[in-house]
Amino acid sequence: MIQEGSLVEYGSRRVIITITAILCALLEIVDTTIVNVALNDMKGNLGATTSEVGWVVTAYAIGNVIIVPMTSWLSQQFGRSNYFAASIILFTICSFLCGNATSINELIIFRFLQGVGGGALLVTSQTIITESYPAHKRGMAQAIYGMGVIVGPTLGPPLGGYIVDHWQWPFIFYINIPLGIIATLLTLQFVRSPKYAEKSAVKDIDWAGIGLLAACVGSLQYVLEKGHDDDWFSSSTITWLTVISIFSGFFFVWRELTFRNPIVNLRVLKNGNLRIGTVLSFILGFGLYGSTFIIPLYTQATLGWTATQSGLLLVPAALTTAFMMPLIGRLLQAGAKQQYLAALGMLAFFIFCFWGYKILTPDTGKPAFFWMLIFRGMALGLLFIPVTTMSLSTLQGRQIGEGAAFTGMMRQLGGSFGVALITTFMAQQLVVHRSTILNHLDVNNPVVQNRIAGMQQSFISRGATPDIALQRAYQAMDYSVTKQAMVLSYMDVFMWIGIMFLICIPFVLFVRAKKKKGDKIDLSAAH
């Protein structure tokens, strides 16, 4: 196995490697969210149903989450630079094929393969950047990497909206091609591979582990993505895939702990910092992807904004995060404690959520969101680097790649859990709030009668007959009730996400720093 410091780079070479890794991370993450605003165009162009076109997002996520835990092993088998370059090539070729798809089934298959290529880009980029910097500069390394990870999901919707508005949906895939070619050439020229132990013989490859892992995370991702659409366990498909995910997960853990050459080294989780980091990465993914999902949904469905307007709303927050990253990196290099910065980030995210809870109405204006979203940008900046640095700070050599795979997978699953839970919770709360509002609407109440009469007269003045005008007045009242109930359900989501982050603060503070000689930012296992 290599010595930890042997991959440290200096000067222009480190700059080029860092730019290459960030470019690849951005390619992967932007593609996770950029398609969301183009689904309607794809549906019309390819003659797909809403359920079918949803698989364009789901297939990518499943391919992503299956490959992420295996990236460290695959890097060892084929050499990191070779595997990284092959993943970029696969991602780029599949981007071209996605843009040229002539049917929805073709697009879904190519998106799955694109997700397989993309999964390696994110985790391996983090490993490359971490190992290219000396230990005392890893805080800055994670700051640089974090700009891509946090800013990427925010850039996707406005970029996708602009491309769809001005060109056609295939161009959201075509823009990956020149960037992918550049990234491939830079990887082959500059990225070095660690000299790990010899790769496994074919008979030593953990084929059963690969199959169980794919069955577990693939089934779980499908359940999270499609559970709400299929009414959860009333669907036999969701029920069976849940059972498959649970049992394959159990046998996967047993297999990896007993097999002589496991595809995923679960023993690396004995590291206390990594254990805490994986949990915090899950919560970070929940908040990051959950809020990225809920805000555009609210502004488009309730306020009637366009996709581009909704996407641009998040840009100032993304710029705030990008501005915060280097500052946090310098603080960590100066000896600031990760757990204090992470706790401050949790508090800032709670403030963002509580702020959102207070300002949401059926007609909230754009200026009301600005400072609230700036707090979101600050919170993500404070959270990402301390959590990532703490997770990987006591790992060396091959363990860094294995640890990065765990945190990357948990961040992805946190986002999937977040979107699934938010969607289900909102549907339930909508029914509750609608029922409550209707219970307070007494048809004998003069205020209600006057409101209905006023709307009826408005429709009559537009040419409707009295009976049709009365029917439309009741429909308008029903729409108003539903809209108000929807706003109340959005408020509930903001409040509960905020409470979740607030509850995490004491647990983050329980982590104790223990400095090693010559390493200002190292943390020991949690006590």
C-alpha positions in Angstrom: 0.0 0.0 0.0 1.2 3.5 -0.7 2.3 6.0 1.8 -0.3 8.7 2.4 1.9 11.6 1.4 3.1 10.1 -1.9 0.3 11.6 -4.0 0.7 15.1 -2.8 1.1 17.5 -5.7 2.6 21.1 -5.8 2.5 24.1 -8.0 0.7 24.2 -11.4 0.3 20.4 -11.5 -1.9 20.6 -8.3 -3.9 23.5 -9.8 -4.6 21.5 -13.0 -5.6 18.3 -11.1 -7.9 20.4 -8.8 -9.6 22.1 -11.8 -10.0 18.7 -13.5 -11.6 17.1 -10.4 -13.9 20.0 -9.8 -15.0 20.0 -13.5 -15.9 16.3 -13.2 -17.7 16.8 -10.0 -19.7 19.7 -11.5 -20.5 17.6 -14.6 -22.0 14.9 -12.4 -24.0 17.0 -10.0 -25.3 19.5 -12.5 -26.7 16.6 -14.5 -28.6 15.4 -11.5 -30.8 18.4 -11.5 -30.6 20.0 -14.9 -33.1 17.6 -16.5 -35.9 18.4 -14.0 -36.9 21.5 -15.9 -36.8 19.7 -19.3 -39.1 16.8 -18.4 -42.2 18.4 -20.0 -40.4 19.0 -23.3 -39.0 15.4 -23.2 -42.5 14.1 -22.6 -44.0 15.9 -25.5 -41.1 15.2 -27.9 -40.8 11.5 -27.1 -44.5 10.8 -26.6 -44.0 9.6 -23.0 -46.4 9.7 -20.0 -45.6 11.6 -16.9 -44.7 8.4 -15.1 -42.4 7.2 -17.9 -40.5 10.5 -18.1 -39.9 10.5 -14.4 -37.7 7.5 -15.0 -35.2 9.8 -16.7 -34.4 11.2 -13.2 -34.8 7.8 -11.4 -32.6 5.8 -13.7 -29.7 8.2 -13.3 -30.0 8.2 -9.5 -30.1 4.3 -9.4 -27.0 4.0 -11.6 -25.3 6.6 -9.5 -26.0 5.1 -6.1 -25.1 1.5 -7.2 -21.6 2.4 -8.4 -20.6 4.9 -5.7 -19.7 2.3 -3.0 -17.7 0.3 -5.5 -15.5 3.2 -6.7 -12.6 2.5 -4.3 -12.4 -1.2 -5.3 -12.7 -0.4 -9.0 -9.9 2.2 -8.7 -7.8 -0.5 -7.2 -8.6 -3.0 -9.9 -7.9 -0.8 -12.9 -5.8 2.0 -11.6 -7.4 5.3 -10.5 -6.5 7.4 -13.5 -7.6 4.6 -15.9 -10.9 4.1 -14.0 -11.6 7.8 -13.7 -10.9 8.5 -17.4 -13.1 5.5 -18.4 -15.9 6.9 -16.2 -15.6 10.3 -17.9 -15.6 8.7 -21.3 -18.7 6.6 -20.4 -20.5 9.7 -19.0 -19.6 11.7 -22.1 -20.6 9.1 -24.7 -23.9 8.5 -22.8 -24.5 12.2 -22.8 -24.3 12.2 -26.6 -26.6 9.1 -26.7 -29.1 10.7 -24.4 -29.4 13.8 -26.6 -29.9 11.5 -29.7 -32.5 9.2 -28.0 -35.5 8.6 -30.2 -37.7 6.9 -27.6 -38.3 7.2 -23.9 -36.9 3.7 -23.3 -33.6 4.6 -25.1 -33.3 7.7 -23.0 -33.9 5.8 -19.7 -31.2 3.2 -20.6 -28.7 5.8 -21.5 -29.4 7.8 -18.4 -28.8 4.7 -16.3 -25.4 4.2 -17.9 -24.7 7.9 -17.6 -25.4 7.6 -13.9 -23.0 4.6 -13.6 -20.2 6.8 -15.2 -21.2 9.8 -13.1 -21.1 8.0 -9.8 -17.4 7.6 -10.0 -16.8 11.2 -11.0 -18.1 12.6 -7.7 -16.4 10.3 -5.2 -13.1 9.9 -7.1 -12.9 13.7 -7.5 -13.1 14.1 -3.8 -10.4 11.4 -3.2 -8.0 12.9 -5.8 -8.3 16.4 -4.4 -7.9 15.2 -0.8 -4.7 13.2 -1.6 -3.3 16.0 -3.8 -3.0 18.3 -0.8 -0.9 17.8 2.4 -2.8 16.9 5.5 -2.7 20.4 7.0 -4.3 21.9 3.9 -7.2 19.4 3.6 -9.6 21.9 4.9 -8.9 24.1 1.9 -9.0 21.1 -0.4 -12.5 20.2 0.8 -13.5 23.9 0.4 -12.5 23.8 -3.3 -14.3 20.5 -3.8 -17.3 21.7 -1.9 -17.9 24.6 -4.2 -18.7 22.1 -6.9 -20.8 19.8 -4.8 -23.0 22.6 -3.2 -23.2 25.0 -6.1 -23.8 22.2 -8.7 -27.4 21.3 -7.7 -28.3 25.0 -7.7 -26.9 25.7 -11.1 -28.8 22.8 -12.7 -32.3 24.3 -12.8 -31.5 27.8 -14.1 -29.0 26.4 -16.7 -31.5 23.8 -17.8 -34.3 26.4 -18.0 -32.2 28.7 -20.1 -31.2 25.9 -22.5 -34.8 24.7 -22.9 -36.1 28.2 -23.4 -33.6 29.2 -26.0 -32.7 25.8 -27.7 -34.0 22.3 -27.3 -33.8 19.7 -24.5 -31.0 17.6 -26.1 -28.6 20.4 -25.6 -28.7 19.9 -21.8 -26.8 16.7 -22.6 -24.6 18.0 -25.5 -22.9 20.6 -23.3 -21.2 17.8 -21.5 -19.4 16.6 -24.5 -16.6 19.2 -24.9 -16.2 19.4 -21.1 -15.9 15.6 -21.0 -13.3 15.5 -23.7 -11.2 18.1 -21.9 -11.5 16.4 -18.6 -10.5 13.0 -20.1 -7.3 14.4 -21.7 -6.3 16.2 -18.4 -7.0 13.1 -16.4 -4.8 10.8 -18.6 -2.0 13.4 -18.5 -2.0 14.6 -14.9 -3.9 12.3 -12.5 -1.7 9.6 -10.9 -2.8 6.3 -9.6 -1.8 5.0 -6.1 0.3 1.9 -6.1 -2.0 -0.3 -4.1 -1.5 -4.0 -3.5 -2.0 -6.3 -6.6 -5.4 -6.3 -8.1 -7.7 -9.3 -7.4 -7.7 -12.4 -9.5 -11.0 -13.2 -11.2 -11.7 -15.9 -8.7 -11.2 -13.4 -5.8 -13.7 -10.8 -7.2 -16.6 -10.4 -4.9 -19.3 -11.2 -7.5 -21.9 -12.0 -4.8 -21.2 -8.7 -3.0 -21.6 -6.8 -6.3 -24.9 -8.5 -6.9 -26.2 -7.9 -3.4 -25.1 -4.3 -3.4 -26.8 -3.6 -6.7 -30.0 -5.3 -5.5 -30.0 -3.4 -2.2 -29.3 0.2 -3.2 -31.0 -0.2 -6.6 -34.2 -1.4 -5.0 -34.0 1.2 -2.2 -33.5 4.0 -4.7 -36.5 2.9 -6.7 -38.7 2.7 -3.6 -37.6 6.2 -2.6 -38.1 7.7 -6.1 -41.3 6.0 -7.0 -43.0 5.2 -3.6 -45.1 8.3 -3.5 -46.3 8.0 -7.1 -47.3 4.3 -6.5 -49.0 5.0 -3.1 -46.2 3.2 -1.3 -47.1 -0.3 0.1 -50.4 -0.5 -1.6 -48.2 -1.3 -4.7 -46.9 -4.9 -4.8 -43.8 -3.6 -6.7 -42.9 -1.3 -3.9 -43.5 -3.9 -1.3 -41.4 -6.6 -3.0 -38.5 -4.2 -3.7 -38.6 -3.1 -0.1 -38.3 -6.7 1.0 -35.5 -7.3 -1.5 -33.6 -4.2 -0.3 -33.8 -5.2 3.3 -32.7 -8.8 2.8 -30.0 -8.1 0.2 -28.7 -5.3 2.5 -28.5 -7.8 5.4 -26.7 -10.4 3.4 -24.4 -7.8 1.8 -23.2 -6.7 5.2 -22.6 -10.3 6.3 -20.8 -11.1 3.0 -18.5 -8.1 3.2 -17.5 -8.8 6.8 -16.7 -12.5 6.1 -15.3 -12.5 2.5 -11.5 -12.4 2.2 -11.6 -9.7 -0.5 -14.8 -7.6 -0.1 -15.8 -5.1 -2.7 -16.8 -2.6 0.0 -14.5 -2.5 3.1 -17.1 -2.0 5.8 -14.4 -2.2 8.5 -13.3 1.3 7.6 -16.4 2.4 9.5 -14.6 1.5 12.7 -13.2 5.0 12.4 -15.3 7.1 14.7 -15.0 10.3 12.7 -16.1 8.5 9.5 -19.1 7.0 11.3 -20.3 10.4 12.5 -19.4 11.9 9.1 -21.6 9.4 7.2 -24.6 10.3 9.5 -24.0 14.0 9.1 -23.6 13.6 5.3 -27.0 11.9 5.2 -28.5 14.9 7.0 -26.6 17.4 4.8 -28.0 15.6 1.7 -31.5 15.7 3.2 -31.3 19.5 3.7 -29.5 20.3 0.5 -31.6 18.3 -2.0 -34.8 18.7 0.1 -34.6 22.5 0.0 -33.5 22.5 -3.6 -36.6 20.4 -4.4 -39.1 22.3 -2.2 -38.3 26.0 -3.1 -38.7 25.7 -6.9 -41.8 23.5 -6.4 -43.4 26.2 -4.2 -42.5 29.1 -6.5 -43.8 27.4 -9.6 -46.9 25.5 -8.3 -48.1 28.2 -5.9 -46.7 31.5 -7.1 -46.8 30.7 -10.8 -43.2 31.4 -11.6 -41.4 30.0 -14.7 -38.7 27.3 -14.3 -36.0 29.9 -15.2 -37.3 32.4 -12.6 -37.3 29.6 -9.9 -33.8 28.5 -10.8 -32.4 32.0 -10.8 -33.9 32.6 -7.3 -31.3 30.1 -5.9 -28.3 31.6 -7.6 -27.4 34.3 -4.9 -27.4 31.5 -2.2 -25.1 29.4 -4.4 -22.7 32.4 -4.8 -22.8 32.9 -1.1 -21.8 29.3 -0.5 -19.0 29.6 -3.1 -17.7 32.8 -1.3 -17.9 31.0 2.1 -15.9 27.9 1.1 -12.4 29.4 0.9 -13.1 31.4 4.2 -14.1 28.2 6.0 -11.1 26.4 4.5 -8.7 29.1 5.9 -10.4 28.9 9.3 -9.8 25.1 9.4 -6.2 25.6 8.4 -5.8 28.1 11.2 -7.0 25.5 13.7 -10.7 26.2 14.0 -12.6 23.1 15.3 -14.8 21.4 12.8 -17.5 20.5 15.3 -18.1 24.2 16.2 -18.3 25.3 12.6 -20.6 22.4 11.8 -22.8 23.3 14.8 -22.9 26.9 13.6 -23.9 25.7 10.1 -26.7 23.6 11.6 -28.0 26.6 13.5 -27.8 28.8 10.4 -29.8 26.1 8.5 -32.4 26.1 11.2 -32.7 29.9 10.9 -33.1 29.6 7.1 -35.9 27.0 7.6 -37.7 29.0 10.4 -37.4 32.1 8.2 -39.0 30.2 5.3 -41.8 29.0 7.7 -42.6 32.7 8.6 -42.6 34.3 5.1 -44.5 31.7 3.0 -47.9 32.9 1.8 -50.0 32.3 -1.3 -48.5 35.4 -2.9 -45.0 36.0 -1.3 -43.0 38.4 -3.3 -39.5 37.7 -4.7 -37.6 40.2 -2.4 -38.8 38.3 0.7 -36.7 35.3 -0.3 -33.3 37.0 -0.7 -31.9 37.1 2.8 -33.5 33.9 3.7 -31.6 32.1 0.9 -28.4 33.9 1.8 -28.7 32.2 5.2 -29.1 28.9 3.3 -25.9 29.6 1.4 -24.0 30.5 4.5 -25.3 27.3 6.3 -24.2 25.0 3.5 -20.8 26.6 3.4 -20.4 26.1 7.2 -21.6 22.5 7.0 -20.0 20.9 4.0 -16.3 21.4 4.6 -16.2 20.7 8.4 -18.3 17.5 7.9 -16.2 16.3 5.0 -12.9 17.1 6.5 -13.9 15.5 9.8 -15.0 12.4 8.0 -11.7 11.9 6.1 -9.2 13.6 8.5 -8.0 10.4 10.2 -8.0 8.2 7.1 -4.9 7.4 5.1 -4.1 5.9 1.7 -6.8 3.6 0.3 -9.1 4.4 3.3 -9.6 7.9 2.0 -11.3 6.6 -1.2 -13.4 4.1 0.8 -14.4 6.8 3.3 -15.3 9.3 0.5 -17.5 6.6 -1.1 -19.4 6.1 2.1 -20.0 9.9 2.6 -20.9 10.3 -1.0 -23.4 7.5 -1.0 -25.0 8.7 2.3 -25.3 12.3 0.9 -27.0 10.9 -2.2 -29.3 8.6 -0.2 -30.1 11.5 2.2 -31.3 13.6 -0.7 -33.4 10.7 -2.0 -34.9 10.1 1.5 -35.5 13.8 1.8 -37.4 14.2 -1.5 -39.4 11.0 -0.8 -40.3 12.0 2.7 -41.1 15.6 1.8 -43.4 14.5 -1.0 -45.3 12.0 1.1 -45.5 14.4 4.2 -46.8 17.2 2.0 -49.5 15.0 0.5 -50.7 14.0 4.0 -50.5 17.5 5.4 -52.4 18.9 2.4 -55.4 16.6 3.3 -55.2 17.6 6.9 -55.0 21.4 6.3 -57.7 21.3 3.6 -60.0 19.5 6.0 -59.3 21.9 8.8 -60.0 25.0 6.6 -63.2 23.5 5.2 -64.4 22.8 8.7 -64.1 26.5 9.5 -66.0 27.6 6.3 -69.6 27.8 7.3 -71.9 28.4 4.4 -74.2 30.3 6.7 -71.5 32.7 7.7 -72.2 36.2 6.2 -68.5 36.7 5.4 -68.4 33.5 3.3 -71.8 34.3 1.7 -70.6 37.8 0.7 -67.3 36.3 -0.7 -69.3 33.8 -2.9 -71.8 36.5 -4.0 -68.9 38.8 -4.9 -67.2 36.2 -7.0 -70.5 35.2 -8.6 -71.1 38.8 -9.7 -67.6 39.0 -11.1 -68.3 35.9 -13.3 -71.7 37.3 -14.3 -70.0 40.6 -15.4 -67.8 38.5 -17.7 -70.9 37.0 -19.5 -71.7 33.9 -17.4 -75.2 32.9 -16.5 -76.1 33.2 -12.8 -76.1 29.4 -12.2 -72.8 28.9 -14.1 -71.3 31.9 -12.3 -72.3 30.4 -8.9 -70.7 27.1 -9.9 -67.5 28.9 -10.9 -67.5 30.9 -7.6 -67.5 27.7 -5.6 -64.8 26.3 -7.8 -62.7 29.4 -7.2 -63.3 29.1 -3.5 -62.2 25.5 -3.6 -59.1 26.4 -5.4 -58.3 29.1 -2.9 -58.8 26.6 0.0 -56.5 24.1 -1.7 -53.8 26.7 -2.4 -53.9 27.9 1.2 -53.7 24.3 2.4 -50.7 23.7 0.1 -48.9 26.8 1.6 -49.5 25.5 5.1 -48.0 22.1 4.1 -44.9 23.9 2.7 -44.6 25.7 6.0 -44.7 22.4 7.9 -41.9 21.0 5.8 -39.7 24.0 6.5 -40.4 23.8 10.2 -39.7 20.0 10.5 -36.5 20.2 8.5 -35.3 23.1 10.7 -36.1 21.1 13.8 -34.1 18.1 12.5 -31.1 20.3 12.1 -31.5 22.0 15.4 -31.7 18.6 17.2 -28.4 17.5 15.6 -26.4 20.4 17.1 -25.7 18.8 20.5 -24.6 15.6 18.8 -22.1 17.5 16.6 -20.7 19.2 19.7 -20.1 15.8 21.4 -17.3 15.2 18.9 -14.0 15.9 20.5 -11.0 17.2 18.6 -7.7 15.4 19.2 -4.7 16.9 17.3 -2.0 14.9 15.9 1.5 16.2 15.6 1.8 18.3 12.5 -1.8 18.1 11.6 -3.9 21.1 12.8 -7.2 19.8 11.5 -7.2 16.1 12.5 -9.9 14.7 14.7 -9.9 11.5 16.6 -12.8 9.1 16.8 -15.9 10.4 18.7 -16.0 9.7 22.4 
